Each structure stands twice: as structure tokens, then as C-alpha cells.
Amino acid sequence: KITSEIVYKLCLTLSPDEFEDKVFFESDAMCGSSGNNFFEISQVQNRLGVVGSILIAGRTRRVTSIMTYKMSWMRTNYFGPMSRLADRFNP
């Protein structure tokens, strides 16, 4: 069974910081009215410094799409939940 603590540790390991400016890009303009948006590499390759591949857990992975986000989205969907879980697992 996958516990909340396992999910928390996995999310710490795969922190957005590891993917920032590689496959995650903060951009209010590219999100439009949404909190986040996804694009195929071919749509954004000339506008962003998109990498062709990234290293995850010692393995190279090809990048085929990226996500743009607004900071409010990241706070709601990552920083806030992770802060609450940190309080729970690291009292």
C-alpha cells in the first residue's frame, strides 16, 4: 500500500526545483486563464530554453512536452500540500 508518507518522500525527491526551466516553466502569459498549461515541444521550442532530454533517477528521458504554470497554481498544488505533509511527518 502506498502511504501518504511514501507519496511525500517521492514528491520531495521529484521536487519541481529539479524540473524548473527544463520541463516546468513559470509563465502567467502562457497559462492564459488556467493555472497551468501543457505544450508539445514543437509548439514552444523557439520560445523557451527547452531541453531535449533530462536525467531522472540516473536514466535519460526524452522530453516531449512541457508544463507552464502560475505561481498560484504551484502554491496550491505543491508548496501548500507539501508544507502540510512536512508538518505531519516532521513535527
Summary of the structure (lengths in Angstrom):
residues: 91
radius of gyration: 14.8
end to end distance: 23.3
largest distance: 45.5
contacts: 207
relative contact order: 0.21
helix: 45%
strand: 24%
